[in-house]
């Protein structure tokens, strides 16, 4: 959980400091892979990991939308 949160934080930092949308989307792709792998296992012990990855994906997605709108306006 901690590593996923750190990965999400790094993606948001790259997005808002370096305007790097591609890096953030690659992190979302990686989180999707983690989610799909954990959902295959269907073990209740992994639900915290899945929830953390989903929350990070949503936050990064919102950040990408915000940055995209800012890039279009500039």
Phi, psi and omega per residue, in radians:
X1 nan -0.730 -3.093
X2 -1.147 -0.748 -3.122
X3 -1.163 -0.633 3.090
X4 -1.147 -0.727 3.107
X5 -1.110 -0.712 3.107
X6 -1.142 -0.715 3.081
X7 -1.071 -0.723 3.090
X8 -1.138 -0.708 3.110
X9 -1.125 -0.739 3.102
X10 -1.109 -0.684 3.104
X11 -1.097 -0.734 3.122
X12 -1.180 -0.668 3.089
X13 -1.111 -0.769 3.103
X14 -1.106 -0.628 -3.122
X15 -1.186 -0.787 -3.034
X16 -1.575 -0.358 3.111
X17 -1.682 -0.671 -3.069
X18 -1.890 -0.057 -3.113
X19 1.033 0.600 -3.062
X20 -1.700 1.589 -3.117
X21 -1.244 -0.659 -3.103
X22 -1.055 -0.748 3.119
X23 -1.040 -0.762 -3.121
X24 -1.137 -0.678 3.134
X25 -1.212 -0.552 3.058
X26 -1.155 -0.669 3.093
X27 -1.143 -0.715 3.076
X28 -1.057 -0.733 3.104
X29 -1.058 -0.755 3.121
X30 -1.126 -0.729 3.111
X31 -1.125 -0.637 3.076
X32 -1.083 -0.705 3.082
X33 -1.082 -0.723 3.098
X34 -1.090 -0.781 -3.124
X35 -1.096 -0.822 -3.096
X36 -1.128 -0.646 3.116
X37 -1.184 -0.729 -3.119
X38 -1.260 -0.583 3.127
X39 -1.229 -0.499 3.070
X40 -1.121 -0.675 -3.124
X41 -1.213 -0.524 3.127
X42 0.909 0.724 3.113
X43 -1.803 2.340 -3.089
X44 -1.173 -0.352 3.130
X45 -1.216 -0.337 -3.118
X46 -1.658 -0.004 -3.083
X47 -1.111 -0.574 3.101
X48 -1.112 -0.673 3.121
X49 -1.142 -0.777 -3.133
X50 -1.107 -0.791 -3.131
X51 -1.109 -0.750 3.121
X52 -1.090 -0.752 3.136
X53 -1.143 -0.699 3.119
X54 -1.130 -0.770 3.131
X55 -1.081 -0.764 3.111
X56 -1.108 -0.712 3.112
X57 -1.086 -0.726 3.136
X58 -1.138 -0.784 -3.141
X59 -1.113 -0.736 3.107
X60 -1.158 -0.705 3.096
X61 -1.047 -0.748 3.084
X62 -1.109 -0.733 3.109
X63 -1.087 -0.704 3.121
X64 -1.124 -0.723 3.106
X65 -1.098 -0.783 3.139
X66 -1.077 -0.812 -3.133
X67 -1.150 -0.648 3.129
X68 -1.121 -0.739 3.110
X69 -1.124 -0.722 3.104
X70 -1.109 -0.677 3.136
X71 -1.189 -0.654 3.123
X72 -1.166 -0.698 -3.128
X73 -1.210 -0.509 -3.133
X74 -1.534 nan nan
